[in-house]
Amino acid sequence: MAREIVVMGAGMVGVSVAWYLARRGHSVTLVDRREPGRETSFGNAGIIQREAVRPYPFPRDLATMLRVLPNRQVDIRYRPGGMVRAAGALLQYWQNSAPKRYARIVPEYASLICLSLEAHAPMVEAAGAEHLVRKEGWLEVYRTREAMSARLRDAEANAERFGVRYRALDASELATLEPDLSDELAGAIHWEQPWTVADPGGLVQAYARSFEAEGGRVLQADVTDVARHGAGWRVATSEGELDAEQVVMAMGPWSRDWFSRLGLEIPLFVKRGYHMHYGATGSARLGHWVMDAEVGYLLAPMQAGIRLTTGAELERLEAPPHLQQLAAAERVAKKLFPLGERLDAEPWKGARPCTPDMKPVIGPAPGQEGLWLALGHGHQGFTLGPATGRLLGQMMDGERPEIDMAPFRAERF
C-alpha cells in the first residue's frame, strides 16, 4: 500500500532511499537545505568500493600510534577539541577495533559492501548516468615491497571469503599502465571490481532527477522541526509543513542535531576530509584513480581536474578548516604525479558520519514508530547509499531483507 514518506537529507544515502521507496510506489518527498549531492557526496573520491569489505579500524599497534602522535601525517590528523568532543565515541571505536570484536564486525559490514554494485546498477541505468561511471577498478600503489606484500595477504583472504577480485602489478606493469607516475614505486594492487565516478555530485543529482521522474518530489528547504502528529509525523520546513505517515532521517553528520530532540542516543562522530583539483603538468595524464597507500591520500581524474582527497581529520563538525593536512598531501602527491596548478578558488571540506562500531545505522528508530534511520556510513556513504535504500525499502514494506539487518539496528547502542 502506498504511503506518504518524507526523507530528510539529499546526499547519496537520502537520494538512494527516496529512489527505492518511489520505485516501490510510495509518495516520497526528499528534503534538504541544499540541492542534492552538494555536501559529503559532492567531495568524496568517487569510488563505488566493492573491494572495501573491511571497515577502517582505530589504530591499536604501537608503531602506528607513535607515527600518528606528532599530528603531521597525511592519512590522519586530530584536533584536541574534536577529540574531547567525541571522547566517548572514540573510546568505543578503539574498543571495537580490538581483534576479536573487529573480526565479528567484518562479515556484517561486508554483507552490505557485497550488495553495492548491484544496488547502484539499476539507478545508473534509470538515470542515464552511464557516461559518469567507469568499470575499470582503481589502483592502490605501494612504495615498499613489504607493505604491498602485507596488503596482498589481506587481499587474498578477502578474495576467498568475500569474492573480491584483484591483480598484483609489479613496478614495470604499473609503469606500463600509468607511465606518468613516479618510477620509485614498488608496484600496485589493481582492484578490478569497483566502479569510479568522474563527477560524484553529478551522479547523485542524476539519481535525484530519476527519483523525480518516478513521481518523487525534491524540496530545497531547512528542516526546523520534526514531531509526531496524530498517527504520523509532521516535518516543519522553511517552505511549509509536510505531513507524512513515515519519516526517514538520512542527514549524515547533521542527523545528530536531532537525536536529543527525538529521544535517540546514537554515538555519532565525524571524520572530516578535504579536496582540491589540479591540472597536469605538460602532457602528463592520469588514467586511473590512484591511492598512495603508505601515505594516505588519493588522486582521481575527475571532470573538474585531478582531485586530491586527504585522509581523515578528527575535529568538530562545525570547526573552521585546517588546511595543513591538504598542503602536506599536495607536497607528496607532486612527487608521485606531476600535478599542475590548483584549479579551485579554495579547498573543499566535508565530514564523514561515523559510528563507534564502524557500521551504519539502518532501520527503525527505537521507540519512535514510523521514524526510520539511514546514517553513520563513515567512509562509504557513496558506495552504500543504494544498498541502504534497497534494504530499507524492504524493511519499511514489511518484507524480509535479503541480508540480516540486526547488526545495523540502532538498539545496539
N, C-alpha and C positions, 0 to 999 in steps of 0.2 A: 504494500500500500504506500502510495506516495506521501511524503511528509515535507513540511516546511522546515528547512535546516539553514542555520547561519554558520558559516565557517569564518573564524576570526584569524587573519593572518594570510598574506598572499605571497609568501615565499614558495619555494619548491614544494614543501610539505603541504601547506594550506591549499595551494592550487591543485595539487595532485588529489588530495582528499575531496575537494569540491568536484573535480572532474569525474572521479569514480562514483561519487554519490549521484551526480547528474546523470551519468550513464545508466545508473540503476533506476532512473525515473523519478527521483526526488526533485523538489523545487528548492534550489540552493542559491543563497546569496553569499558572496565572498566579500569580506570587508577588510580593508587595510587603509592606514593613513597615507600610504604611498601606492603608486601603481604597481602591478605585480612584478616580482623579481627584481626589486631595486635595493634590497638590503643584503643580507649574507649570501643569498642566492646569486646576486649580481657579481660578487667579488671573489668567488672561490676559484679553484684550479680547473674546474670544468671537466672533471673525470667522473664517469659512472663506474665506480670501482668494484667490479665483480671479484677482484682478487683480494679485497680488504676484509678477509674473513676473521681477522683478529683485531679487536679494538686497541687503541693506544693505552697501554698501562702507565701508571705512575712509576717513574724510575726508582728502583729499590737497591740496585747494586752500588757499591761504594764508589767505583770508578766513575760511573755516570753522575752520581750526586756531587762528587768533587769537581767534575768538569763543569756542571751547571752552576755550582755555588757562586763563582765570581760574577755571574749575571752578564756575561759578554757573548753568549752563544747565539747562533742564528736560529737554531731549532726551538729553543725555549728560553724565555726571559720572564722575570717576575717583578712585581712591584709590591713593597711591603703592605700598602693599603689594600691592594687586591687580595693578598694572601690572608690578611686579617679578616677581611670581609667574608671570605669563603673558607675560613679555617675549618669549620666543622665538616663541610662537604669534602674538602681536600684530605682531611684525615680519613674519612670513609673511602675516598678514592685510593689512597695509599694502602689501606687495609684490603680493599677488594683486588688490588694488584698483586697480593701475595700469591705464590704459585698455585696452591690448592684452590683458592677462590677463583683466580683467573682461569684456571683450567675448566671450571664449571661454567663460567660465563661465555667462553669462546664458542661452543657449539650453539648456544642460544642466540648469540649475536650473529653467527654465521648463517643461521636459518633465515634471517632477514636478507643478508647480503646475497644469498643464493637466488633470491627472487628478483633482484634489482633489474637485470636486463629484460626479463620477460614482462615485468610490470611497466617499464618505460616504453617497450616496443609499440603497444597499441596507441599510446599517447603520441609518440613521434609520428606514426602513420596518420592518425586522425588530424594532427596539427599541420601536416605537410612540412615537417621540420627536418626532413632527411638531409637537406643541404647544410645543416648546422652540425651534423653528427658524423664522426669518422669512427670506423670499426677496425682500427689497426693497432689498438693497445697503446702502451706507453713504456718508457724506458726508465729504469732505476739504475743510475750509474754509480760505480764504485771507484775509489782511489786506491784501495789496497785489496790484494787477493784475500787476505784474512777476513776482512769484513764481508766481502762478497761470498766467500765460502760458507760463512755462518748463516748468511741470509738464504743461500741456496738450500741449506739443510731445512730451514723453515719452509721454503717453497715446495720442496719435495714432500714434506709431511702434509702441507695444505693441499697439494695435488691429489694425494692418495685419499685424504679424508673428506675434502670438500670440492673436489673436481676443478681445482684451479689449474689453468694452463699457462705455461711459461716456457721461455727459451733462454738458455745462458749464452751470452755473447762474449767472446774474448776481445782483447783490445783491437785486433785487426778487423774482426767482424763489426765491432761498434764503429770503428773509423770508416768502414765502407758504408754503413747505414747513415751515420751522421759525421761527415768529413770535417765539419767546421767546429766540432768540439775539441777541447784540449787533447793533445796526444799523450798526456801523462796519466790517463785513466787506465785502470786495470781491466775493466770490462763492464758489463751491464746485465741486468735481468730484463728481458722483454716480456712484460705481462701481456698476454695475447688477447684475452677476452674483453677487457674494459673498452668502453666507448669514450671518446673525447669530444668535447663540445667547444666550438670556436667562439661562441657568444653565450655564456651560461644564462645571463639575464634575458637574452633574446629567446632562449629555449623556454624559459618559464613564461615569458609573455606569449609565445606561440601556444603553449598549453592553455593559458588563460583565454586566448581567443577561441580555442577549440571548445573550452568549457562554455563560453558564451554561445557558441554555435549549437551546443547541446541544450540550450534553453536556460543556462545559468545567468546570474546577474552579478556583475562586479561593481561594488560601491567603494569609491575612494572617500574615506571619512575617518575621523578619530572616533574610537570607541570610548565613551565616557562612563558607561555603567553596564553591568551585566547582572541581572537578578531574576529570580523566579517570578513568574506571572501566571497565576492560575495553575493550570496543569502543565504549562510550558515555560518559556523563557522570554524575557524582553531584553533586547540589546539596544541601549541608547547610544546614538552617534551624533556627531556634529551635523549630520544631514537628516536627522529624524530618528524615530524609533522603529525597530524591527521586532516583530513578534514571531516566535518560532517554537515548534514542538521540541526541537533539539538544537544544541549548540556544540560546535567543535572548536576547542582552543588550540590553535596552531601558530602561536605568535613568537615562536623561538625564544630568545632570551628575554623578551618583553613579557612573556607569559607569567613570570614570577611576580610581576607587579600586581597580578590579580589573585595570587594564591591566598593571601591572608583574608582578602575580602570574601572569598568563596569558601573559606574554611579548609583549604588544602595545605598539606605540608609535604612539599617536594623539594629536596635539597639541590636546586639547580644553580650552577655556577657557569662562568663564561671563560672561554679561551679566545682572546682576541687575535686578529691577524691583519696583515697589510698587503697591498699590492701596488705595483707601478708598471706601466707599459713603456717599452723601449723600441726603437728601431734597431736594425742590424747594421754593423759596420761593413762598408763596401758591398761585396757580392755574397757575404755570408748568409746562410739560410739554415733555419732550424725546422726540421721536418716532423719531429715527434715531440710530445710532451716529455720533459726530461727532469727527473728528480736527482739532485745531488745528495745521495743518501747519507753520506757520512758528515755532511754539513747541515742539511735540513732546510732546503728551500727548493722551489720548483720553477722551471721555465716552461711556458706554454705559448705556442704560436697561435695567438688569438686574432680575430678580425681587427681588433684595435691596436695590435702590435704584439711584441713578445712580452707576455705578462710574467713578472717575477712575483711569486707569492711567498711570504715568510712562514716560519713555523708558528708556534703558539706563544702568546703573552698572557700571563696570569695577572689580570688587572680588573678593576671595577668597570662595569659596562659603560657607565657614563663619564669615565675619566677622559681627559683630552688625549690625543695621540702622542705616542713616544716613538720617534722615528729613527732612533739609533739602530734598532734591530733590522729595519729595512736597509739602512745605509751599510751595515755590516754584510748583509746578504748581497747587496749590489757589488761591493768590493770583490767578494769571492766569485760571484757569478761572471764578472767581466773577465776573469781568468779562465773560466770554463768555456765561455762562448763570447765572441766579440760583440757585446751589446753596444748599441749606439746611444744617442741622446734620449733623455726622458721625454715621453710624449704627453704625459698628463700634467695639468697645472699643479696638482698636489696629490699625494698618495691617498689611496682608498683605505679605509679602516672598517672592519666588520667584527662580529662576535659570534662564536660558535656556542650554542647552548648545550651544556654538558651535565651528565648525572654522575654520581659517585661510583656507580657500578657499570658505567660505560654503555649502558643500554638505553634506548629511548623509552619514553612512556607512551604507550598506545593502548587505549581502552577507556572504559567508563571512569568518571571521576568518583571517588568513594563518597557515598552519602549525598550525591547530587544527581538525582535521576534526570536523565536527558542531557547531561553535560558530559562531553567526551574530550579526551586529551590526545594530542599528537605532537609531542615536543621532546626536547632533550636528545637530539640526534647527533650531537657532538660534531665530529669532522665529516659526517656522512649524510647530512640532510639532502644534499643534491643527489646523491646516489639512492637514498632510501625513501624519498618522498613518494614516488609512485607505489612502491611496495606497501608503504604505510597506508596510502589511500585505498588500495585494493583490500587489504586486510581489515581496515576499519569499516569499510563498507559491508564486508561480510558480517562483522560483529554487530553493527548497527541494525542490520536486517535480520538478526537472529539466526544466521547460518553458522555452521561450524567452520571456523577459519582453517585455511589449508596448512597452517603450522600452529604449534602450541603457543598461545598468546599469554599464558600465565606469567612467564618471565618478564613481560613488558607492562604488567599492570601496576598502577600507582600504589596499590596496597603494600607492595614490597618495601616501601619506605615507612 
